[in-house]
């Protein structure tokens, strides 16, 4: 390891005050990466010009004091959709509940005229600033992280301008294989253009990082002879986020779900299991923390006393963690889609860090299920396994042991930053 940390330029659209899962990965890496010999220089969008679906000002306090942060303006193409920041679509409209002609037209425009995504309005400003930083600070390593996948095009252009730089492309989600991609109704030409952009990024990047093995395999199939430069670096949890928070068990047995719950997330099996448990005389509370559109809320019936689930809007990250720590059981649901085996949410690692029981509903052969199984968790069920879901909830409610292990500790952000430093070193 070098005596003085070398600078690495991290280009990310999501950065405080942006909230949501997308900001966590690189906010935490910048915190711990210097111990591996790399000093991050962050390039992001000026919040006044950004299109954030969520804002979490509390995250400002997590930016290390010795990390340079540079911002630029951007063209906010989402203003064409809705000037209200709270209406900015996220997760590819997957969490929205808008219907009708306007919604269809908006989706079609998004999928055919803003390729790969509307946040590409930041690219020309970010490219110009990145060139200045590379020259002024003699930067030789650049990391681009997506989504938005338009950010990868900045790295592609920089690699053409500065062939000597080492470019690491970090892909947190699938690009043209994302589960909501077809919601944009892309035409065949639009789809082909998008796929070619994706292919060029994968071919030209010196190293590609992604969050799970299934997604790594999907990306490796996009071009010939690229599998050796694709590496898995999962998300994780920051132990410091949990310091000072004492885990508690609420008086009433409480199941908590944290995050977005859109129509793409099947809940029928869970609802049926809860109905059967309540019919047998076992009371429980259900709490959803995050974005849940009205049509999904309507799917959850009230109990015999007329009490329905508690729906808490998106909240700051520390508050979300407290909700996790004050639960009896944490619920995790994966969207139902042919590509769902590759979904490995950042939330799953924070769930494990609480050491609370976890009820997983999704593909049994997916990356998320394999991770939970590897770490000793048993509550893994398919979407329609009502009996299995019911029996597991009862088991937890009765206080019976749920097998866990300490294997999840290797997913701490500090440990993962060490692995990231090694990947950057190897990419030289």
C-alpha positions in Angstrom: 0.0 0.0 0.0 1.3 3.5 -0.9 2.3 5.9 1.9 0.0 8.6 0.7 -3.5 7.8 -0.6 -3.9 8.4 -4.4 -7.0 10.2 -5.6 -9.8 8.3 -7.3 -12.6 10.2 -9.0 -16.1 8.9 -8.2 -18.8 10.1 -10.5 -22.3 9.5 -9.0 -25.6 11.2 -9.6 -27.0 10.2 -6.2 -25.3 11.9 -3.3 -26.6 13.8 -0.2 -29.1 15.4 0.0 -30.4 12.6 -2.2 -32.1 9.9 -0.1 -32.9 6.3 -0.9 -30.9 3.2 -1.3 -28.9 4.5 -4.4 -26.9 7.0 -2.4 -25.7 4.6 0.4 -23.2 2.4 -1.5 -20.8 5.1 -2.5 -21.4 7.4 0.5 -20.2 4.5 2.6 -17.3 3.6 0.3 -16.0 7.2 0.4 -16.0 6.9 4.2 -13.8 3.8 4.4 -11.9 3.8 1.2 -9.0 6.0 2.4 -7.9 3.2 4.8 -7.2 1.1 1.6 -4.9 3.8 0.1 -7.4 5.7 -2.1 -8.8 9.2 -1.4 -12.1 9.7 -3.1 -12.9 12.9 -5.1 -16.6 13.0 -5.7 -18.3 14.5 -8.7 -22.1 14.8 -8.4 -25.0 17.0 -9.5 -25.8 20.3 -7.8 -29.0 19.6 -5.7 -30.7 22.6 -7.2 -30.6 21.0 -10.6 -31.1 17.4 -9.5 -34.1 15.1 -10.0 -34.2 13.2 -6.7 -37.2 11.1 -5.8 -36.3 11.3 -2.1 -34.2 13.8 -0.1 -32.5 12.9 3.2 -30.5 15.9 4.5 -29.3 13.8 7.5 -26.9 12.1 5.1 -24.8 15.3 4.8 -23.4 14.5 8.2 -21.9 11.2 6.9 -19.7 12.9 4.2 -16.1 12.6 5.4 -14.5 16.0 6.0 -11.4 15.2 3.9 -13.4 14.2 0.8 -13.6 16.7 -2.0 -17.1 17.1 -3.4 -17.6 18.9 -6.7 -21.0 19.7 -8.1 -22.3 20.9 -11.5 -25.6 22.0 -12.8 -27.7 19.8 -15.1 -30.7 19.8 -17.4 -33.7 18.4 -15.5 -35.7 16.6 -18.1 -38.1 15.3 -15.5 -39.4 18.9 -15.4 -41.2 18.0 -18.6 -43.0 15.3 -16.7 -43.9 17.2 -13.5 -42.4 20.2 -11.9 -43.3 18.8 -8.5 -40.1 17.2 -7.1 -42.3 14.8 -5.1 -43.8 13.4 -8.3 -40.5 12.5 -9.8 -40.8 8.8 -10.8 -38.3 6.4 -9.3 -37.6 2.7 -9.8 -38.6 3.1 -13.4 -42.2 4.2 -12.5 -42.5 0.8 -10.8 -43.7 2.4 -7.6 -46.1 4.8 -9.3 -49.9 4.5 -9.5 -50.6 6.9 -12.3 -52.8 5.5 -15.1 -54.4 6.9 -18.2 -53.2 8.5 -21.4 -50.8 11.0 -19.8 -49.0 8.3 -18.0 -48.7 6.1 -21.1 -47.4 9.0 -23.2 -44.9 9.9 -20.4 -43.6 6.3 -20.3 -43.3 6.1 -24.1 -41.4 9.4 -24.3 -39.1 8.2 -21.5 -38.4 4.9 -23.2 -37.9 6.2 -26.7 -36.5 9.7 -26.5 -34.5 9.8 -23.3 -32.0 6.9 -23.8 -30.8 5.5 -21.6 -32.6 7.7 -19.1 -33.7 11.4 -18.5 -30.9 12.1 -16.1 -28.5 12.2 -19.0 -29.1 16.0 -18.8 -26.3 16.0 -16.3 -23.7 14.3 -18.6 -22.2 17.2 -20.6 -21.7 19.3 -17.4 -20.2 16.3 -15.5 -17.9 15.4 -18.4 -16.5 18.9 -18.6 -15.9 19.1 -14.8 -14.4 15.6 -14.8 -11.9 16.6 -17.5 -10.8 19.6 -15.3 -10.4 17.4 -12.3 -8.4 14.7 -14.1 -6.0 17.3 -15.5 -5.7 19.5 -12.4 -5.3 16.7 -9.8 -3.5 14.2 -12.0 -6.2 11.6 -11.5 -5.6 8.2 -13.1 -8.5 6.2 -11.8 -12.2 7.0 -12.4 -15.3 5.1 -11.0 -18.8 5.7 -12.5 -21.8 4.2 -10.7 -25.3 3.6 -11.9 -28.2 3.8 -12.1 -28.8 6.2 -13.6 -27.0 4.3 -16.4 -26.5 7.5 -18.3 -23.7 8.1 -15.8 -21.8 5.2 -17.4 -21.7 7.2 -20.7 -19.6 9.9 -18.9 -17.0 7.2 -18.1 -17.2 6.0 -21.7 -16.5 9.5 -23.0 -13.7 10.0 -20.5 -12.0 6.8 -21.5 -12.0 8.0 -25.1 -10.6 11.4 -24.1 -8.0 10.0 -21.7 -7.1 6.5 -22.8 -4.5 6.2 -20.1 -7.0 6.4 -17.2 -8.3 3.2 -15.5 -12.1 3.2 -15.6 -14.2 1.1 -13.2 -17.9 0.9 -14.0 -20.1 0.0 -11.0 -23.5 -1.3 -12.0 -25.8 -1.6 -9.0 -28.8 -2.7 -11.1 -29.4 -4.3 -14.5 -29.5 -2.0 -17.4 -31.7 -3.3 -20.3 -32.7 -6.3 -18.2 -34.2 -4.4 -15.2 -37.6 -5.8 -14.3 -39.5 -2.6 -15.2 -37.8 -1.9 -18.5 -40.7 -2.9 -20.7 -43.0 -0.4 -18.9 -41.4 2.3 -21.0 -42.6 0.6 -24.2 -39.3 1.0 -26.0 -39.5 0.6 -29.8 -37.1 -1.9 -31.4 -34.7 0.8 -32.6 -34.7 2.4 -29.1 -34.0 -0.9 -27.4 -31.2 -1.6 -29.9 -29.6 1.8 -29.2 -29.8 1.2 -25.4 -28.4 -2.3 -25.7 -25.5 -1.0 -27.8 -24.7 1.7 -25.2 -24.7 -1.0 -22.5 -22.4 -3.2 -24.6 -19.9 -0.4 -25.3 -19.7 0.4 -21.6 -19.0 -3.2 -20.7 -16.4 -3.6 -23.4 -14.5 -0.3 -22.9 -14.5 -0.3 -19.0 -11.3 -1.7 -17.5 -13.1 -3.3 -14.7 -16.8 -3.8 -14.1 -18.2 -4.2 -10.5 -21.7 -5.3 -9.7 -23.7 -6.4 -6.6 -24.4 -10.1 -7.2 -23.4 -13.2 -9.0 -26.6 -13.5 -11.2 -26.3 -9.9 -12.4 -22.6 -10.5 -13.1 -23.5 -13.5 -15.3 -26.1 -11.4 -17.1 -23.6 -8.7 -17.8 -21.0 -11.2 -18.9 -23.3 -12.4 -21.6 -23.6 -9.0 -23.2 -20.2 -9.2 -25.1 -17.5 -11.7 -25.7 -14.4 -12.1 -23.5 -15.5 -9.7 -20.7 -16.3 -12.2 -17.9 -12.8 -12.0 -16.4 -13.1 -8.3 -15.7 -16.5 -8.5 -14.0 -16.3 -8.7 -10.2 -19.0 -9.0 -7.5 -18.8 -6.4 -4.7 -22.1 -6.6 -2.8 -23.8 -3.9 -0.8 -23.5 -4.0 2.9 -24.3 -2.3 6.2 -22.4 0.3 8.2 -21.9 -0.8 11.8 -21.7 2.8 12.9 -25.4 3.3 11.8 -26.4 0.9 14.5 -24.3 2.2 17.3 -26.3 3.5 20.3 -29.6 1.9 19.1 -30.7 -0.8 21.4 -32.8 -3.5 19.7 -36.2 -3.9 21.3 -39.2 -6.2 21.0 -42.5 -4.3 20.8 -45.3 -5.3 23.2 -47.4 -6.3 20.2 -45.9 -8.7 17.7 -44.9 -6.4 14.8 -43.9 -7.2 11.3 -42.1 -4.3 9.5 -41.3 -3.8 5.8 -38.9 -1.0 4.9 -38.6 0.4 1.4 -40.8 0.7 -1.7 -43.7 -1.7 -2.2 -45.1 -1.4 -5.8 -47.6 -3.5 -7.7 -44.7 -5.5 -9.0 -44.2 -6.9 -5.5 -46.6 -9.9 -4.9 -48.2 -9.7 -1.5 -51.1 -12.1 -1.8 -49.3 -15.0 -0.2 -48.3 -12.9 2.8 -51.8 -11.4 3.2 -53.4 -14.9 3.1 -51.0 -16.1 5.8 -51.7 -13.1 8.0 -55.5 -13.7 7.6 -55.1 -17.3 8.7 -53.0 -16.4 11.7 -55.4 -13.7 12.9 -58.4 -16.1 12.4 -56.6 -18.5 14.8 -56.6 -15.7 17.4 -53.0 -14.4 17.2 -52.9 -10.6 17.0 -50.2 -8.7 15.2 -49.3 -5.3 13.9 -48.0 -4.7 10.4 -45.9 -1.6 9.6 -44.7 -0.4 6.2 -42.0 2.3 6.2 -41.5 3.9 2.7 -43.3 4.4 -0.5 -46.5 2.4 -0.9 -49.0 3.6 -3.6 -52.7 3.6 -2.8 -53.7 0.6 -4.9 -51.2 -1.5 -3.0 -52.4 -0.2 0.4 -55.9 -1.2 -0.5 -54.9 -4.8 -0.8 -54.2 -5.1 3.0 -57.4 -5.7 5.0 -58.0 -4.6 8.5 -58.1 -7.0 11.4 -61.3 -7.9 13.4 -60.9 -4.7 15.4 -60.8 -2.6 12.2 -57.1 -1.9 12.5 -55.1 -1.9 9.3 -51.4 -1.8 8.7 -49.5 1.4 9.6 -48.1 3.2 6.6 -45.2 5.5 7.4 -44.0 7.7 4.5 -40.3 7.7 3.4 -38.2 8.9 6.3 -34.5 9.7 7.0 -32.1 6.8 7.1 -31.5 6.8 10.9 -35.3 6.8 11.5 -35.7 3.8 9.1 -33.0 1.9 11.0 -34.8 2.6 14.3 -38.0 1.1 12.8 -36.1 -2.0 11.9 -34.6 -2.3 15.4 -38.0 -1.9 17.1 -39.6 -4.8 15.2 -40.4 -8.4 15.9 -39.9 -9.6 12.3 -38.6 -7.9 9.2 -40.4 -8.6 5.9 -38.5 -8.6 2.5 -40.3 -9.1 -0.8 -38.7 -9.3 -4.2 -40.6 -8.2 -7.4 -42.1 -11.0 -9.5 -40.2 -10.8 -12.8 -38.1 -13.2 -15.0 -35.0 -11.3 -13.9 -35.8 -11.2 -10.2 -33.1 -13.8 -9.3 -30.5 -11.1 -9.8 -32.2 -8.6 -7.3 -30.0 -8.2 -4.2 -31.3 -5.1 -2.4 -29.1 -3.0 -0.1 -31.8 -3.3 2.5 -31.2 -7.0 3.0 -27.8 -6.3 4.6 -29.2 -3.8 7.0 -31.9 -6.2 7.9 -29.2 -8.8 8.7 -27.3 -6.2 10.8 -30.3 -5.9 13.1 -30.1 -9.6 13.9 -33.9 -9.7 13.8 -35.7 -12.6 12.2 -36.3 -12.1 8.4 -39.2 -13.3 6.4 -38.2 -13.5 2.7 -40.7 -13.9 -0.1 -39.3 -14.3 -3.6 -37.4 -16.7 -5.8 -35.9 -19.5 -3.8 -33.0 -19.8 -6.3 -32.2 -16.1 -6.4 -29.1 -14.2 -5.1 -31.1 -12.8 -2.1 -32.3 -16.2 -1.0 -28.9 -17.7 -1.4 -27.3 -14.9 0.7 -29.9 -15.4 3.5 -29.4 -19.1 3.5 -25.7 -18.8 3.6 -26.0 -16.5 6.7 -28.2 -19.0 8.5 -31.7 -17.5 7.9 -34.5 -20.0 7.5 -37.6 -17.9 6.6 -37.2 -18.2 2.8 -40.4 -18.8 0.9 -41.9 -18.6 -2.6 -44.7 -16.0 -3.4 -47.6 -18.4 -2.9 -46.3 -20.6 -0.1 -49.0 -19.5 2.3 -48.5 -22.4 4.7 -44.8 -21.9 4.9 -45.1 -18.2 5.5 -47.8 -18.7 8.1 -45.9 -21.3 10.0 -42.7 -19.3 10.1 -44.5 -16.2 11.4 -46.2 -18.3 14.1 -42.8 -19.8 15.0 -41.2 -16.3 15.5 -44.3 -15.0 17.3 -44.0 -17.9 19.8 -40.4 -17.0 20.5 -38.9 -20.2 19.0 -35.3 -19.9 17.9 -34.5 -18.9 14.3 -31.1 -20.0 13.2 -28.6 -17.3 12.4 -24.9 -17.0 12.2 -22.3 -14.3 12.3 -21.4 -14.8 8.7 -23.1 -11.5 7.8 -20.3 -9.6 9.4 -18.2 -9.9 6.2 -20.7 -7.5 4.6 -19.8 -4.6 6.8 -19.0 -1.5 4.7 -15.6 -1.3 6.3 -14.7 -4.9 5.1 -16.1 -4.3 1.7 -14.1 -1.1 1.2 -11.0 -3.2 1.7 -12.1 -5.4 -1.1 -12.9 -2.4 -3.3 -9.4 -1.1 -2.7 -8.0 -4.4 -3.9 -10.1 -4.3 -7.0 -8.9 -0.8 -7.8 -5.3 -1.8 -7.3 -5.7 -4.8 -9.6 -7.3 -2.6 -12.3 -4.1 -0.6 -12.6 
